[in-house]
Amino acid sequence: MVAYLPGGASIVSVRDIARGHVAAMTGGTRGGHYILGGENLSYETALEILAHLSDGTAPSVCLPPSLVHLAGRVIGPMNDVLGTRLFPGSFEMAKLTTRKLFYSSVKAERDFGYDFRPFREHSPEAIEWYLGAHG
């Protein structure tokens, strides 16, 4: 992988989310709304961590948002016609991938003790699964 997207996301392990759901059932407020997020990381940082943990090389080029948006405008209709699912899928998805989709789980932490493991801690499980599935 040569390039990375300019945005970021709240990255969390599915195991942490599952534990959060169980905790919400017993400690959350009935009818309450909770965000079970994770560590807020730029895609650049997340890929650097993955590269380090897998003895790989992190991408060094950040794609300009305008290029990603243009790709969405072109590839979106092409996917519709051909029935494919090429990245970024659509213009809307292209816009999302260039934003920092960061969230806070502070309400869940306060109400029922939700916590999550740092990305660096849970990503080896994902790397192991991916390599096993895709060699």
LINMO-V463179 format. One record per backbone hydrogen bond with DSSP energy under -1.0 kcal/mol. NH is the residue of the N-H (numbers start at 1). CO is the residue of the C=O. Records with the same first field share a line. If there is no record, write none. Layout:
BEGIN
NH = CO, CO
END
This chain:
BEGIN
4 = 61
7 = 97
8 = 99
9 = 41
10 = 101
11 = 39
17 = 13
18 = 14
19 = 15
20 = 16
21 = 17
22 = 18
23 = 19
24 = 20
25 = 21
26 = 22
27 = 23
28 = 24
32 = 29
39 = 11
41 = 9
43 = 7
46 = 42
47 = 43
48 = 44
49 = 45
50 = 46
51 = 47
52 = 48
53 = 49
54 = 50
56 = 51
60 = 2
61 = 2
63 = 4
68 = 64
69 = 65
70 = 66
71 = 67
72 = 68
73 = 69
74 = 70
75 = 71
76 = 72
78 = 74
79 = 75
80 = 76
81 = 77
82 = 78
83 = 79
89 = 86
90 = 88
94 = 90
95 = 91
96 = 92
97 = 93
99 = 96
101 = 8
102 = 100
109 = 105
110 = 106
111 = 107
112 = 108
113 = 109
114 = 108
121 = 118
122 = 118
123 = 119
127 = 123
128 = 124
129 = 125
130 = 126
131 = 127
132 = 128
133 = 129
134 = 130
135 = 131
END
